[in-house]
Amino acid sequence: MAYKISDACVNCSACEAECPQAAISEKDGKRWIDPEKCVDCGACTGACPVEAISQ
């Protein structure tokens, strides 16, 4: 199951830089994780300053 970014996202892009699969991009003013690319590594969760990423 791919990670997801909640509405708490402040669009800082810290998570995008940490994703080894380039699965995170901007969509509608927030960051979004493409479930087809996400490999559930969790690298993005530690980078999020507002804890908006969960599984």
PDBQT receptor file of N, H, CA, C and O in Angstrom, charges set to zero:
ATOM      1  N   MET A   1       0.844  -1.176   0.000  1.00  0.00    +0.000 N 
ATOM      2  CA  MET A   1       0.000   0.000   0.000  1.00  0.00    +0.000 C 
ATOM      3  C   MET A   1       0.889   1.239   0.000  1.00  0.00    +0.000 C 
ATOM      4  O   MET A   1       1.760   1.377   0.859  1.00  0.00    +0.000 OA
ATOM      5  N   ALA A   2       0.683   2.115  -0.930  1.00  0.00    +0.000 N 
ATOM      6  H   ALA A   2      -0.025   2.002  -1.628  1.00  0.00    +0.000 HD
ATOM      7  CA  ALA A   2       1.492   3.321  -1.067  1.00  0.00    +0.000 C 
ATOM      8  C   ALA A   2       1.216   4.304   0.064  1.00  0.00    +0.000 C 
ATOM      9  O   ALA A   2       0.128   4.324   0.641  1.00  0.00    +0.000 OA
ATOM     10  N   TYR A   3       2.209   5.108   0.364  1.00  0.00    +0.000 N 
ATOM     11  H   TYR A   3       3.093   5.092  -0.105  1.00  0.00    +0.000 HD
ATOM     12  CA  TYR A   3       2.036   6.172   1.343  1.00  0.00    +0.000 C 
ATOM     13  C   TYR A   3       1.123   7.237   0.749  1.00  0.00    +0.000 C 
ATOM     14  O   TYR A   3       0.983   7.344  -0.470  1.00  0.00    +0.000 OA
ATOM     15  N   LYS A   4       0.501   8.027   1.629  1.00  0.00    +0.000 N 
ATOM     16  H   LYS A   4       0.615   7.941   2.619  1.00  0.00    +0.000 HD
ATOM     17  CA  LYS A   4      -0.403   9.087   1.193  1.00  0.00    +0.000 C 
ATOM     18  C   LYS A   4      -0.060  10.365   1.938  1.00  0.00    +0.000 C 
ATOM     19  O   LYS A   4       0.452  10.328   3.057  1.00  0.00    +0.000 OA
ATOM     20  N   ILE A   5      -0.349  11.495   1.307  1.00  0.00    +0.000 N 
ATOM     21  H   ILE A   5      -0.765  11.525   0.399  1.00  0.00    +0.000 HD
ATOM     22  CA  ILE A   5      -0.106  12.798   1.913  1.00  0.00    +0.000 C 
ATOM     23  C   ILE A   5      -1.456  13.426   2.238  1.00  0.00    +0.000 C 
ATOM     24  O   ILE A   5      -2.320  13.557   1.370  1.00  0.00    +0.000 OA
ATOM     25  N   SER A   6      -1.625  13.811   3.500  1.00  0.00    +0.000 N 
ATOM     26  H   SER A   6      -0.924  13.704   4.205  1.00  0.00    +0.000 HD
ATOM     27  CA  SER A   6      -2.905  14.367   3.958  1.00  0.00    +0.000 C 
ATOM     28  C   SER A   6      -3.027  15.852   3.616  1.00  0.00    +0.000 C 
ATOM     29  O   SER A   6      -2.102  16.459   3.077  1.00  0.00    +0.000 OA
ATOM     30  N   ASP A   7      -4.174  16.413   3.938  1.00  0.00    +0.000 N 
ATOM     31  H   ASP A   7      -4.925  15.919   4.376  1.00  0.00    +0.000 HD
ATOM     32  CA  ASP A   7      -4.431  17.833   3.722  1.00  0.00    +0.000 C 
ATOM     33  C   ASP A   7      -3.563  18.719   4.610  1.00  0.00    +0.000 C 
ATOM     34  O   ASP A   7      -3.536  19.936   4.427  1.00  0.00    +0.000 OA
ATOM     35  N   ALA A   8      -2.862  18.134   5.558  1.00  0.00    +0.000 N 
ATOM     36  H   ALA A   8      -2.883  17.145   5.708  1.00  0.00    +0.000 HD
ATOM     37  CA  ALA A   8      -1.972  18.903   6.427  1.00  0.00    +0.000 C 
ATOM     38  C   ALA A   8      -0.710  19.358   5.684  1.00  0.00    +0.000 C 
ATOM     39  O   ALA A   8       0.067  20.154   6.212  1.00  0.00    +0.000 OA
ATOM     40  N   CYS A   9      -0.511  18.864   4.485  1.00  0.00    +0.000 N 
ATOM     41  H   CYS A   9      -1.142  18.218   4.056  1.00  0.00    +0.000 HD
ATOM     42  CA  CYS A   9       0.657  19.214   3.660  1.00  0.00    +0.000 C 
ATOM     43  C   CYS A   9       0.746  20.725   3.466  1.00  0.00    +0.000 C 
ATOM     44  O   CYS A   9      -0.241  21.384   3.139  1.00  0.00    +0.000 OA
ATOM     45  N   VAL A  10       1.955  21.262   3.675  1.00  0.00    +0.000 N 
ATOM     46  H   VAL A  10       2.757  20.727   3.941  1.00  0.00    +0.000 HD
ATOM     47  CA  VAL A  10       2.194  22.693   3.477  1.00  0.00    +0.000 C 
ATOM     48  C   VAL A  10       2.972  22.953   2.186  1.00  0.00    +0.000 C 
ATOM     49  O   VAL A  10       3.438  24.069   1.954  1.00  0.00    +0.000 OA
ATOM     50  N   ASN A  11       3.110  21.928   1.352  1.00  0.00    +0.000 N 
ATOM     51  H   ASN A  11       2.732  21.022   1.540  1.00  0.00    +0.000 HD
ATOM     52  CA  ASN A  11       3.740  22.026   0.036  1.00  0.00    +0.000 C 
ATOM     53  C   ASN A  11       5.182  22.534   0.098  1.00  0.00    +0.000 C 
ATOM     54  O   ASN A  11       5.594  23.339  -0.736  1.00  0.00    +0.000 OA
ATOM     55  N   CYS A  12       5.938  22.070   1.074  1.00  0.00    +0.000 N 
ATOM     56  H   CYS A  12       5.603  21.415   1.752  1.00  0.00    +0.000 HD
ATOM     57  CA  CYS A  12       7.322  22.521   1.230  1.00  0.00    +0.000 C 
ATOM     58  C   CYS A  12       8.293  21.767   0.320  1.00  0.00    +0.000 C 
ATOM     59  O   CYS A  12       9.406  22.239   0.088  1.00  0.00    +0.000 OA
ATOM     60  N   SER A  13       7.897  20.623  -0.190  1.00  0.00    +0.000 N 
ATOM     61  H   SER A  13       6.993  20.240  -0.002  1.00  0.00    +0.000 HD
ATOM     62  CA  SER A  13       8.646  19.749  -1.101  1.00  0.00    +0.000 C 
ATOM     63  C   SER A  13       9.802  18.987  -0.451  1.00  0.00    +0.000 C 
ATOM     64  O   SER A  13      10.605  18.380  -1.161  1.00  0.00    +0.000 OA
ATOM     65  N   ALA A  14       9.905  19.003   0.868  1.00  0.00    +0.000 N 
ATOM     66  H   ALA A  14       9.253  19.495   1.444  1.00  0.00    +0.000 HD
ATOM     67  CA  ALA A  14      10.975  18.264   1.538  1.00  0.00    +0.000 C 
ATOM     68  C   ALA A  14      10.877  16.768   1.242  1.00  0.00    +0.000 C 
ATOM     69  O   ALA A  14      11.897  16.101   1.065  1.00  0.00    +0.000 OA
ATOM     70  N   CYS A  15       9.673  16.249   1.190  1.00  0.00    +0.000 N 
ATOM     71  H   CYS A  15       8.845  16.791   1.334  1.00  0.00    +0.000 HD
ATOM     72  CA  CYS A  15       9.466  14.822   0.935  1.00  0.00    +0.000 C 
ATOM     73  C   CYS A  15       9.885  14.433  -0.484  1.00  0.00    +0.000 C 
ATOM     74  O   CYS A  15      10.442  13.357  -0.705  1.00  0.00    +0.000 OA
ATOM     75  N   GLU A  16       9.611  15.314  -1.431  1.00  0.00    +0.000 N 
ATOM     76  H   GLU A  16       9.158  16.187  -1.251  1.00  0.00    +0.000 HD
ATOM     77  CA  GLU A  16       9.921  15.027  -2.832  1.00  0.00    +0.000 C 
ATOM     78  C   GLU A  16      11.422  14.778  -3.031  1.00  0.00    +0.000 C 
ATOM     79  O   GLU A  16      11.814  13.891  -3.788  1.00  0.00    +0.000 OA
ATOM     80  N   ALA A  17      12.238  15.552  -2.359  1.00  0.00    +0.000 N 
ATOM     81  H   ALA A  17      11.919  16.273  -1.743  1.00  0.00    +0.000 HD
ATOM     82  CA  ALA A  17      13.688  15.403  -2.479  1.00  0.00    +0.000 C 
ATOM     83  C   ALA A  17      14.188  14.085  -1.885  1.00  0.00    +0.000 C 
ATOM     84  O   ALA A  17      15.237  13.585  -2.293  1.00  0.00    +0.000 OA
ATOM     85  N   GLU A  18      13.459  13.524  -0.935  1.00  0.00    +0.000 N 
ATOM     86  H   GLU A  18      12.608  13.931  -0.604  1.00  0.00    +0.000 HD
ATOM     87  CA  GLU A  18      13.869  12.283  -0.274  1.00  0.00    +0.000 C 
ATOM     88  C   GLU A  18      13.417  11.015  -0.988  1.00  0.00    +0.000 C 
ATOM     89  O   GLU A  18      13.945   9.936  -0.715  1.00  0.00    +0.000 OA
ATOM     90  N   CYS A  19      12.464  11.123  -1.883  1.00  0.00    +0.000 N 
ATOM     91  H   CYS A  19      12.036  11.999  -2.105  1.00  0.00    +0.000 HD
ATOM     92  CA  CYS A  19      11.904   9.929  -2.526  1.00  0.00    +0.000 C 
ATOM     93  C   CYS A  19      12.855   9.341  -3.572  1.00  0.00    +0.000 C 
ATOM     94  O   CYS A  19      13.145   9.995  -4.573  1.00  0.00    +0.000 OA
ATOM     95  N   PRO A  20      13.344   8.114  -3.351  1.00  0.00    +0.000 N 
ATOM     96  CA  PRO A  20      14.279   7.507  -4.302  1.00  0.00    +0.000 C 
ATOM     97  C   PRO A  20      13.607   7.048  -5.600  1.00  0.00    +0.000 C 
ATOM     98  O   PRO A  20      14.294   6.744  -6.575  1.00  0.00    +0.000 OA
ATOM     99  N   GLN A  21      12.289   6.998  -5.620  1.00  0.00    +0.000 N 
ATOM    100  H   GLN A  21      11.731   7.245  -4.828  1.00  0.00    +0.000 HD
ATOM    101  CA  GLN A  21      11.557   6.538  -6.800  1.00  0.00    +0.000 C 
ATOM    102  C   GLN A  21      10.944   7.671  -7.618  1.00  0.00    +0.000 C 
ATOM    103  O   GLN A  21      10.281   7.420  -8.624  1.00  0.00    +0.000 OA
ATOM    104  N   ALA A  22      11.159   8.907  -7.196  1.00  0.00    +0.000 N 
ATOM    105  H   ALA A  22      11.698   9.111  -6.379  1.00  0.00    +0.000 HD
ATOM    106  CA  ALA A  22      10.559  10.077  -7.856  1.00  0.00    +0.000 C 
ATOM    107  C   ALA A  22       9.043   9.916  -7.957  1.00  0.00    +0.000 C 
ATOM    108  O   ALA A  22       8.437  10.231  -8.981  1.00  0.00    +0.000 OA
ATOM    109  N   ALA A  23       8.446   9.423  -6.876  1.00  0.00    +0.000 N 
ATOM    110  H   ALA A  23       8.938   9.168  -6.044  1.00  0.00    +0.000 HD
ATOM    111  CA  ALA A  23       7.003   9.168  -6.846  1.00  0.00    +0.000 C 
ATOM    112  C   ALA A  23       6.203  10.360  -6.349  1.00  0.00    +0.000 C 
ATOM    113  O   ALA A  23       4.973  10.339  -6.392  1.00  0.00    +0.000 OA
ATOM    114  N   ILE A  24       6.882  11.397  -5.876  1.00  0.00    +0.000 N 
ATOM    115  H   ILE A  24       7.881  11.414  -5.841  1.00  0.00    +0.000 HD
ATOM    116  CA  ILE A  24       6.186  12.544  -5.303  1.00  0.00    +0.000 C 
ATOM    117  C   ILE A  24       6.291  13.740  -6.234  1.00  0.00    +0.000 C 
ATOM    118  O   ILE A  24       7.371  14.076  -6.721  1.00  0.00    +0.000 OA
ATOM    119  N   SER A  25       5.155  14.375  -6.472  1.00  0.00    +0.000 N 
ATOM    120  H   SER A  25       4.278  14.103  -6.076  1.00  0.00    +0.000 HD
ATOM    121  CA  SER A  25       5.113  15.571  -7.313  1.00  0.00    +0.000 C 
ATOM    122  C   SER A  25       4.025  16.503  -6.792  1.00  0.00    +0.000 C 
ATOM    123  O   SER A  25       3.274  16.159  -5.881  1.00  0.00    +0.000 OA
ATOM    124  N   GLU A  26       3.957  17.683  -7.386  1.00  0.00    +0.000 N 
ATOM    125  H   GLU A  26       4.567  17.964  -8.127  1.00  0.00    +0.000 HD
ATOM    126  CA  GLU A  26       2.944  18.651  -6.972  1.00  0.00    +0.000 C 
ATOM    127  C   GLU A  26       1.669  18.438  -7.770  1.00  0.00    +0.000 C 
ATOM    128  O   GLU A  26       1.708  18.206  -8.979  1.00  0.00    +0.000 OA
ATOM    129  N   LYS A  27       0.540  18.520  -7.082  1.00  0.00    +0.000 N 
ATOM    130  H   LYS A  27       0.508  18.708  -6.100  1.00  0.00    +0.000 HD
ATOM    131  CA  LYS A  27      -0.759  18.364  -7.726  1.00  0.00    +0.000 C 
ATOM    132  C   LYS A  27      -1.761  19.210  -6.951  1.00  0.00    +0.000 C 
ATOM    133  O   LYS A  27      -1.977  18.986  -5.760  1.00  0.00    +0.000 OA
ATOM    134  N   ASP A  28      -2.361  20.161  -7.611  1.00  0.00    +0.000 N 
ATOM    135  H   ASP A  28      -2.185  20.343  -8.579  1.00  0.00    +0.000 HD
ATOM    136  CA  ASP A  28      -3.367  21.032  -6.993  1.00  0.00    +0.000 C 
ATOM    137  C   ASP A  28      -2.854  21.764  -5.763  1.00  0.00    +0.000 C 
ATOM    138  O   ASP A  28      -3.579  21.903  -4.777  1.00  0.00    +0.000 OA
ATOM    139  N   GLY A  29      -1.616  22.233  -5.810  1.00  0.00    +0.000 N 
ATOM    140  H   GLY A  29      -1.028  22.121  -6.610  1.00  0.00    +0.000 HD
ATOM    141  CA  GLY A  29      -1.067  23.017  -4.712  1.00  0.00    +0.000 C 
ATOM    142  C   GLY A  29      -0.572  22.223  -3.526  1.00  0.00    +0.000 C 
ATOM    143  O   GLY A  29      -0.208  22.803  -2.503  1.00  0.00    +0.000 OA
ATOM    144  N   LYS A  30      -0.552  20.917  -3.640  1.00  0.00    +0.000 N 
ATOM    145  H   LYS A  30      -0.848  20.446  -4.471  1.00  0.00    +0.000 HD
ATOM    146  CA  LYS A  30      -0.067  20.034  -2.571  1.00  0.00    +0.000 C 
ATOM    147  C   LYS A  30       0.849  18.996  -3.205  1.00  0.00    +0.000 C 
ATOM    148  O   LYS A  30       0.882  18.856  -4.428  1.00  0.00    +0.000 OA
ATOM    149  N   ARG A  31       1.579  18.282  -2.389  1.00  0.00    +0.000 N 
ATOM    150  H   ARG A  31       1.552  18.397  -1.396  1.00  0.00    +0.000 HD
ATOM    151  CA  ARG A  31       2.389  17.168  -2.885  1.00  0.00    +0.000 C 
ATOM    152  C   ARG A  31       1.510  15.931  -2.948  1.00  0.00    +0.000 C 
ATOM    153  O   ARG A  31       0.581  15.774  -2.156  1.00  0.00    +0.000 OA
ATOM    154  N   TRP A  32       1.810  15.062  -3.891  1.00  0.00    +0.000 N 
ATOM    155  H   TRP A  32       2.565  15.190  -4.534  1.00  0.00    +0.000 HD
ATOM    156  CA  TRP A  32       1.030  13.854  -4.145  1.00  0.00    +0.000 C 
ATOM    157  C   TRP A  32       1.980  12.702  -4.398  1.00  0.00    +0.000 C 
ATOM    158  O   TRP A  32       3.016  12.881  -5.037  1.00  0.00    +0.000 OA
ATOM    159  N   ILE A  33       1.641  11.523  -3.904  1.00  0.00    +0.000 N 
ATOM    160  H   ILE A  33       0.799  11.377  -3.384  1.00  0.00    +0.000 HD
ATOM    161  CA  ILE A  33       2.459  10.329  -4.107  1.00  0.00    +0.000 C 
ATOM    162  C   ILE A  33       1.776   9.428  -5.123  1.00  0.00    +0.000 C 
ATOM    163  O   ILE A  33       0.634   9.012  -4.928  1.00  0.00    +0.000 OA
ATOM    164  N   ASP A  34       2.475   9.132  -6.199  1.00  0.00    +0.000 N 
ATOM    165  H   ASP A  34       3.403   9.470  -6.357  1.00  0.00    +0.000 HD
ATOM    166  CA  ASP A  34       1.956   8.249  -7.233  1.00  0.00    +0.000 C 
ATOM    167  C   ASP A  34       2.027   6.808  -6.718  1.00  0.00    +0.000 C 
ATOM    168  O   ASP A  34       3.122   6.290  -6.500  1.00  0.00    +0.000 OA
ATOM    169  N   PRO A  35       0.886   6.158  -6.523  1.00  0.00    +0.000 N 
ATOM    170  CA  PRO A  35       0.896   4.794  -5.966  1.00  0.00    +0.000 C 
ATOM    171  C   PRO A  35       1.547   3.770  -6.897  1.00  0.00    +0.000 C 
ATOM    172  O   PRO A  35       1.961   2.701  -6.447  1.00  0.00    +0.000 OA
ATOM    173  N   GLU A  36       1.639   4.084  -8.172  1.00  0.00    +0.000 N 
ATOM    174  H   GLU A  36       1.303   4.952  -8.537  1.00  0.00    +0.000 HD
ATOM    175  CA  GLU A  36       2.287   3.163  -9.123  1.00  0.00    +0.000 C 
ATOM    176  C   GLU A  36       3.812   3.183  -8.972  1.00  0.00    +0.000 C 
ATOM    177  O   GLU A  36       4.483   2.202  -9.293  1.00  0.00    +0.000 OA
ATOM    178  N   LYS A  37       4.350   4.293  -8.485  1.00  0.00    +0.000 N 
ATOM    179  H   LYS A  37       3.805   5.090  -8.223  1.00  0.00    +0.000 HD
ATOM    180  CA  LYS A  37       5.801   4.429  -8.332  1.00  0.00    +0.000 C 
ATOM    181  C   LYS A  37       6.268   4.173  -6.904  1.00  0.00    +0.000 C 
ATOM    182  O   LYS A  37       7.410   3.761  -6.699  1.00  0.00    +0.000 OA
ATOM    183  N   CYS A  38       5.411   4.408  -5.914  1.00  0.00    +0.000 N 
ATOM    184  H   CYS A  38       4.484   4.742  -6.081  1.00  0.00    +0.000 HD
ATOM    185  CA  CYS A  38       5.783   4.263  -4.507  1.00  0.00    +0.000 C 
ATOM    186  C   CYS A  38       6.104   2.804  -4.178  1.00  0.00    +0.000 C 
ATOM    187  O   CYS A  38       5.332   1.900  -4.498  1.00  0.00    +0.000 OA
ATOM    188  N   VAL A  39       7.259   2.590  -3.533  1.00  0.00    +0.000 N 
ATOM    189  H   VAL A  39       7.886   3.325  -3.273  1.00  0.00    +0.000 HD
ATOM    190  CA  VAL A  39       7.671   1.234  -3.146  1.00  0.00    +0.000 C 
ATOM    191  C   VAL A  39       7.590   1.031  -1.631  1.00  0.00    +0.000 C 
ATOM    192  O   VAL A  39       8.162   0.079  -1.100  1.00  0.00    +0.000 OA
ATOM    193  N   ASP A  40       6.883   1.924  -0.936  1.00  0.00    +0.000 N 
ATOM    194  H   ASP A  40       6.418   2.697  -1.367  1.00  0.00    +0.000 HD
ATOM    195  CA  ASP A  40       6.660   1.815   0.512  1.00  0.00    +0.000 C 
ATOM    196  C   ASP A  40       7.943   1.832   1.346  1.00  0.00    +0.000 C 
ATOM    197  O   ASP A  40       8.027   1.162   2.375  1.00  0.00    +0.000 OA
ATOM    198  N   CYS A  41       8.935   2.594   0.901  1.00  0.00    +0.000 N 
ATOM    199  H   CYS A  41       8.867   3.138   0.064  1.00  0.00    +0.000 HD
ATOM    200  CA  CYS A  41      10.196   2.631   1.649  1.00  0.00    +0.000 C 
ATOM    201  C   CYS A  41      10.104   3.515   2.888  1.00  0.00    +0.000 C 
ATOM    202  O   CYS A  41      10.833   3.295   3.855  1.00  0.00    +0.000 OA
ATOM    203  N   GLY A  42       9.215   4.517   2.876  1.00  0.00    +0.000 N 
ATOM    204  H   GLY A  42       8.622   4.696   2.091  1.00  0.00    +0.000 HD
ATOM    205  CA  GLY A  42       9.031   5.384   4.025  1.00  0.00    +0.000 C 
ATOM    206  C   GLY A  42      10.033   6.513   4.141  1.00  0.00    +0.000 C 
ATOM    207  O   GLY A  42      10.020   7.232   5.140  1.00  0.00    +0.000 OA
ATOM    208  N   ALA A  43      10.889   6.693   3.172  1.00  0.00    +0.000 N 
ATOM    209  H   ALA A  43      10.900   6.108   2.361  1.00  0.00    +0.000 HD
ATOM    210  CA  ALA A  43      11.900   7.760   3.230  1.00  0.00    +0.000 C 
ATOM    211  C   ALA A  43      11.258   9.135   3.364  1.00  0.00    +0.000 C 
ATOM    212  O   ALA A  43      11.822  10.027   3.998  1.00  0.00    +0.000 OA
ATOM    213  N   CYS A  44      10.102   9.306   2.779  1.00  0.00    +0.000 N 
ATOM    214  H   CYS A  44       9.644   8.581   2.264  1.00  0.00    +0.000 HD
ATOM    215  CA  CYS A  44       9.421  10.603   2.788  1.00  0.00    +0.000 C 
ATOM    216  C   CYS A  44       8.878  10.989   4.161  1.00  0.00    +0.000 C 
ATOM    217  O   CYS A  44       8.808  12.175   4.484  1.00  0.00    +0.000 OA
ATOM    218  N   THR A  45       8.502  10.025   4.954  1.00  0.00    +0.000 N 
ATOM    219  H   THR A  45       8.559   9.062   4.691  1.00  0.00    +0.000 HD
ATOM    220  CA  THR A  45       7.843  10.324   6.230  1.00  0.00    +0.000 C 
ATOM    221  C   THR A  45       8.744  11.109   7.178  1.00  0.00    +0.000 C 
ATOM    222  O   THR A  45       8.269  12.024   7.850  1.00  0.00    +0.000 OA
ATOM    223  N   GLY A  46      10.002  10.783   7.247  1.00  0.00    +0.000 N 
ATOM    224  H   GLY A  46      10.388  10.040   6.701  1.00  0.00    +0.000 HD
ATOM    225  CA  GLY A  46      10.923  11.472   8.125  1.00  0.00    +0.000 C 
ATOM    226  C   GLY A  46      11.245  12.888   7.667  1.00  0.00    +0.000 C 
ATOM    227  O   GLY A  46      11.648  13.730   8.469  1.00  0.00    +0.000 OA
ATOM    228  N   ALA A  47      11.067  13.143   6.390  1.00  0.00    +0.000 N 
ATOM    229  H   ALA A  47      10.739  12.459   5.738  1.00  0.00    +0.000 HD
ATOM    230  CA  ALA A  47      11.379  14.462   5.839  1.00  0.00    +0.000 C 
ATOM    231  C   ALA A  47      10.242  15.460   6.022  1.00  0.00    +0.000 C 
ATOM    232  O   ALA A  47      10.469  16.666   5.921  1.00  0.00    +0.000 OA
ATOM    233  N   CYS A  48       9.042  14.997   6.284  1.00  0.00    +0.000 N 
ATOM    234  H   CYS A  48       8.857  14.018   6.365  1.00  0.00    +0.000 HD
ATOM    235  CA  CYS A  48       7.881  15.878   6.375  1.00  0.00    +0.000 C 
ATOM    236  C   CYS A  48       7.852  16.626   7.706  1.00  0.00    +0.000 C 
ATOM    237  O   CYS A  48       7.748  16.000   8.761  1.00  0.00    +0.000 OA
ATOM    238  N   PRO A  49       7.944  17.963   7.672  1.00  0.00    +0.000 N 
ATOM    239  CA  PRO A  49       7.988  18.722   8.918  1.00  0.00    +0.000 C 
ATOM    240  C   PRO A  49       6.635  18.819   9.633  1.00  0.00    +0.000 C 
ATOM    241  O   PRO A  49       6.583  19.197  10.803  1.00  0.00    +0.000 OA
ATOM    242  N   VAL A  50       5.547  18.481   8.941  1.00  0.00    +0.000 N 
ATOM    243  H   VAL A  50       5.590  18.173   7.990  1.00  0.00    +0.000 HD
ATOM    244  CA  VAL A  50       4.221  18.563   9.572  1.00  0.00    +0.000 C 
ATOM    245  C   VAL A  50       3.558  17.188   9.725  1.00  0.00    +0.000 C 
ATOM    246  O   VAL A  50       2.368  17.096  10.027  1.00  0.00    +0.000 OA
ATOM    247  N   GLU A  51       4.328  16.136   9.517  1.00  0.00    +0.000 N 
ATOM    248  H   GLU A  51       5.295  16.211   9.272  1.00  0.00    +0.000 HD
ATOM    249  CA  GLU A  51       3.842  14.762   9.660  1.00  0.00    +0.000 C 
ATOM    250  C   GLU A  51       2.566  14.498   8.861  1.00  0.00    +0.000 C 
ATOM    251  O   GLU A  51       1.614  13.903   9.364  1.00  0.00    +0.000 OA
ATOM    252  N   ALA A  52       2.565  14.950   7.612  1.00  0.00    +0.000 N 
ATOM    253  H   ALA A  52       3.339  15.433   7.203  1.00  0.00    +0.000 HD
ATOM    254  CA  ALA A  52       1.386  14.805   6.759  1.00  0.00    +0.000 C 
ATOM    255  C   ALA A  52       1.394  13.512   5.951  1.00  0.00    +0.000 C 
ATOM    256  O   ALA A  52       0.457  13.257   5.194  1.00  0.00    +0.000 OA
ATOM    257  N   ILE A  53       2.420  12.702   6.095  1.00  0.00    +0.000 N 
ATOM    258  H   ILE A  53       3.181  12.909   6.710  1.00  0.00    +0.000 HD
ATOM    259  CA  ILE A  53       2.536  11.475   5.289  1.00  0.00    +0.000 C 
ATOM    260  C   ILE A  53       2.316  10.251   6.167  1.00  0.00    +0.000 C 
ATOM    261  O   ILE A  53       2.914  10.114   7.234  1.00  0.00    +0.000 OA
ATOM    262  N   SER A  54       1.447   9.366   5.696  1.00  0.00    +0.000 N 
ATOM    263  H   SER A  54       0.961   9.476   4.829  1.00  0.00    +0.000 HD
ATOM    264  CA  SER A  54       1.186   8.130   6.424  1.00  0.00    +0.000 C 
ATOM    265  C   SER A  54       0.878   7.018   5.424  1.00  0.00    +0.000 C 
ATOM    266  O   SER A  54       0.712   7.253   4.227  1.00  0.00    +0.000 OA
ATOM    267  N   GLN A  55       0.808   5.817   5.952  1.00  0.00    +0.000 N 
ATOM    268  H   GLN A  55       0.943   5.626   6.924  1.00  0.00    +0.000 HD
ATOM    269  CA  GLN A  55       0.538   4.678   5.091  1.00  0.00    +0.000 C 
ATOM    270  C   GLN A  55      -0.883   4.242   5.199  1.00  0.00    +0.000 C 
ATOM    271  O   GLN A  55      -1.288   3.287   4.537  1.00  0.00    +0.000 OA
TER     272      GLN A  55
